[in-house]
Amino acid sequence: MPAPSQIHHRATTTTAVFHVVPVAGQWDIKRNGAPVATFDSKEFAVVRARDMARRAAPSRLLIFTHNRAVEEENSYGQPIRAHAS
């Protein structure tokens, strides 16, 4: 077993995942599965979700249709990677 000083730890990065999904005639924004906002208009939901995803980078945004098919997918930012020493 290597000595503790010889073990290299990798930095872990959590990527936030946002969804814009239809719910009961409205549009929800979900972050990592939890609802964070509801809008009457898909357009307003998408604008707000893009802003949230950009601010939470690294992140992903998935926009769904009324039929719950993925209409658009975007990634924001780069995950931070640790360099081995």
MOMO-V966878 format. One line per field, one symbol per residue. psi: psi as a letter, one per 20 degrees, with the letter a starting at -180 (. if undefined). burial: b if it has 24 or more other ideal C-beta (glycine too) atoms within 12 Angstrom, else e. A space follows every 50 residues. Layout:
psi = ???
burial = ???
This chain:
psi = pqqhiipppppppppppqqoqpoljapqpqokippiqpqhpgghgggghg gggghjqprqpppqrhjkqphqpqqprpqppqpp.
burial = eeeeeeeeeeeeeeebbbbbbbeeeebbbbbeeeebbeeeebeebbebbb ebbeebeebbbbbbeeeeeeeeebeeeeeeeeeee
